[in-house]
């Protein structure tokens, strides 16, 4: 696994811009100003992507976890 300072991509929940559009717009601009690339994880139900986000193992290799807690079940 690589260290955070060596990672080259940030993942965010795709519901973040929907649930917090003002924050997301400012955050997106900050990321762009600092040349920090990011992708949105599709079909998220919770903005706290840290619970299920991919972990970068190498420059182009990630591992994905499935986050499916009871409180998010319909």
C-alpha positions in Angstrom: 0.0 0.0 0.0 1.2 3.5 -0.8 1.2 6.4 1.6 -1.4 9.1 1.4 1.2 11.6 0.2 2.0 9.3 -2.8 -1.6 8.9 -3.9 -2.7 10.5 -7.1 -6.5 10.4 -7.0 -9.2 11.3 -4.5 -12.5 9.5 -4.3 -15.7 11.3 -3.1 -19.3 10.1 -2.7 -21.5 11.0 -5.6 -24.2 12.0 -3.2 -22.0 14.8 -1.8 -22.8 17.3 -4.6 -26.5 16.5 -4.3 -26.7 16.7 -0.5 -24.3 19.6 0.0 -24.1 21.5 -3.3 -22.6 24.8 -1.9 -19.9 23.0 0.0 -19.1 20.7 -3.0 -18.8 23.6 -5.4 -16.2 25.3 -3.1 -14.4 22.1 -2.4 -14.3 21.1 -6.1 -12.8 24.5 -6.9 -10.2 24.1 -4.2 -9.2 20.7 -5.6 -9.0 22.0 -9.1 -6.9 25.0 -7.9 -4.5 22.6 -6.3 -4.4 20.2 -9.2 -5.9 17.4 -7.2 -7.8 14.9 -9.4 -10.9 13.2 -8.1 -13.6 10.8 -9.1 -17.1 10.3 -7.7 -18.0 6.8 -6.4 -21.4 6.0 -8.0 -24.6 5.1 -6.2 -23.6 6.2 -2.8 -26.2 6.7 0.0 -23.9 8.4 2.5 -21.5 11.3 2.0 -18.9 9.7 4.4 -17.1 7.8 1.8 -14.2 7.0 4.2 -16.4 4.1 5.3 -16.3 2.4 1.8 -13.9 4.3 -0.4 -11.3 2.5 -2.4 -7.8 2.2 -1.0 -4.9 2.9 -3.3 -2.3 0.1 -3.3 -0.2 1.3 -6.2 -0.3 4.2 -8.7 -3.0 2.5 -10.7 -4.2 -0.2 -8.4 -7.0 0.1 -5.9 -8.9 -2.3 -3.6 -12.7 -1.8 -3.0 -14.7 -2.6 0.1 -18.4 -3.2 0.2 -20.1 -1.1 2.9 -23.6 -2.3 3.7 -24.6 -1.4 7.3 -28.1 -2.2 8.6 -29.0 1.5 9.1 -28.8 2.1 5.4 -31.1 -0.8 4.5 -34.6 0.2 3.2 
